[in-house]
Amino acid sequence: MQLETVLILEHRDYGAGYRLLKVAAPGIAPQVQPGQFVHVRVPRLNDAVLRRPFSVFQAQADTLSILYKTVGRGTAALAALAAGQTVGLIGPLGHGFPLDGPAERVPVLVAGGYGMAALYLVAQRLPRQGMVFVGGCSAQDILGIEDFTALGWPAHIATEDGTRGVRGLVTDVLDAWLGEGRQSRTPEFFACGPNGMLQAVGDRAQAGGWTAWLSVDRHMGCGVGACLTCVVKCKAPDGDWVWVRSCKEGPVFECRQIQWEEES
Amino acid sequence: MSLNSPDLSVNLGGVRMKNPVMVASGTFGYGPEYADLVDLNRLGALVVKGISLEPWRGNPPPRTVEVASGLINAIGLQNPGAEGFLRDYLPFLRQFDVPVIVNIWGRTVEEYAAVAERLSAADGLTALELNVSCPNVKEGRTAFGTNLPMFRRVLAAVRLKTRLPLIPKLAPDLSQIKAFAQAAEEEGADAISLINSIPALAIDIETRRPVLGNRTGGLSGPAIKPIALKLVWEAAQAVRIPIVGMGGIASAADAVEFIIAGASAVAIGTANFSEPTTALTVMDGLREYLIRHNLGTVKELVGALRC
């Protein structure tokens, strides 16, 4: 973890309403593990008291990139930045996806819309090839498929309105694949998306006796474990439950750690 | 000492600090959280997040919400309890040459006294900050922070259990600040700190529900700075014990204002979340200010308001 003022190399439309921000971060970028995030101090957001967290989308050598959509003040101010300007980062932060699972497991990535941003590095860095399932409300919520297919990972797509891929939820497509018994090997899930999707993936993993790594998205404060804003209800060893920091112990949890009942 | 290096050291009611800039309870965790980003040895003091006798879960999320120039928080004092703190964090903190002040709280007078006694028996802690004014735990605020007889009782009970410097943290109560500050002095406090966050509310207008899981929370950040400054100024006129001023400090200029108002030391709170090195830039800027104003010590600036 370090503080770094980084130069913006590229800032462009990525498709589906998203923007890609690529920076030179020679301190942070080489340290990034898949599923980790950076905490961005957005310039010219003068009355903001918090940074804004973003999953690292891609990281190569001294550069890293994030994907975002303008949804509020922070991202609107971010969108106004141009190549050549600088931005302050803290990173890399959090516990990401472990890539050291047994070789016989087939990696199955499950993304809800923007969740794919946190999963790209998993596909790129895993020594084993797997497949990706992506879902969204509509065709315009499906992004980055080409980045996965370029790695040779087949993509299964579902949209709720049927405008791209199969009509339905991403878990419908996942269930179809699981049900077809095509998986001669044991699946290992890596998922990022809305809570409902994460829980559904976790349920399937637990029913099958498989492992599922879920990246949760919580409202975040300091990003380094000090403020206790971003807590997730997790099972405690004694059978009780505890609030656990998604910025520090997470954002990636194995599905059996999370206590979904009562999670809102 | 050369003219170009003013003396920043402060003796805060027995807490010997290299400089008057500390980090405020609840905004710096228990030390390790920021240790990769900030040299803890440079801090005037480190005030760790509120500790109770037993572990405490805290409030359901959402626990914070950003508002204009501020943050409303309702963490609810989640903490590992006194034993957990001593086991998991004190050994780490003892590696550093920095005064460690533990913020403590309880639900009853007896719990306050018990946690003070337990922590005082440990080696390596410098002082106790008494949280009687957190807006997020009902018993804490209602019973102790705004009720003068209860405030005196809890302070007296803790005083009996510890020889460590004791620093009650006062609620931002405009009408009673002098009375509370004087009561603290009379009950044997070595210093006082103020202000705690200000009770506040944010509403989601689409759902018509409070944004925070606890419904209300405490407002901190630059939005509260002028209010905090007025309270520090008033308290400074009421007592002789030193004051730790805090509330929205984000720059050296902010810190200088608090010192001029009467604070002997200042604490950086919410600003740590956006700029973890704020305490360091504040102390550098404070040093430059003293040089620019031909002041040899920071003490000369304390309470130097001209009016």
Chai-1 contact restraints between the chains, C-beta under 6 A:
chainA,res_idxA,chainB,res_idxB,connection_type,confidence,min_distance_angstrom,max_distance_angstrom,comment,restraint_id
A,M1,B,D36,contact,1.0,0.0,6.0,A-B,restraint_1
A,L3,B,L37,contact,1.0,0.0,6.0,A-B,restraint_2
A,D47,B,A68,contact,1.0,0.0,6.0,A-B,restraint_3
A,D47,B,S69,contact,1.0,0.0,6.0,A-B,restraint_4
A,V49,B,E66,contact,1.0,0.0,6.0,A-B,restraint_5
A,V49,B,L71,contact,1.0,0.0,6.0,A-B,restraint_6
A,V49,B,G221,contact,1.0,0.0,6.0,A-B,restraint_7
A,V49,B,T270,contact,1.0,0.0,6.0,A-B,restraint_8
A,V49,B,S274,contact,1.0,0.0,6.0,A-B,restraint_9
A,L50,B,E66,contact,1.0,0.0,6.0,A-B,restraint_10
A,L50,B,F273,contact,1.0,0.0,6.0,A-B,restraint_11
A,R51,B,S274,contact,1.0,0.0,6.0,A-B,restraint_12
A,H219,B,P62,contact,1.0,0.0,6.0,A-B,restraint_13
A,G221,B,T64,contact,1.0,0.0,6.0,A-B,restraint_14
A,G221,B,F273,contact,1.0,0.0,6.0,A-B,restraint_15
A,C222,B,F273,contact,1.0,0.0,6.0,A-B,restraint_16
A,V224,B,E33,contact,1.0,0.0,6.0,A-B,restraint_17
A,G225,B,E33,contact,1.0,0.0,6.0,A-B,restraint_18
A,A226,B,F28,contact,1.0,0.0,6.0,A-B,restraint_19
A,A226,B,G29,contact,1.0,0.0,6.0,A-B,restraint_20
A,A226,B,E33,contact,1.0,0.0,6.0,A-B,restraint_21
A,L228,B,I75,contact,1.0,0.0,6.0,A-B,restraint_22
A,L228,B,Q78,contact,1.0,0.0,6.0,A-B,restraint_23
A,T229,B,R63,contact,1.0,0.0,6.0,A-B,restraint_24
A,T229,B,T64,contact,1.0,0.0,6.0,A-B,restraint_25
A,V231,B,P61,contact,1.0,0.0,6.0,A-B,restraint_26
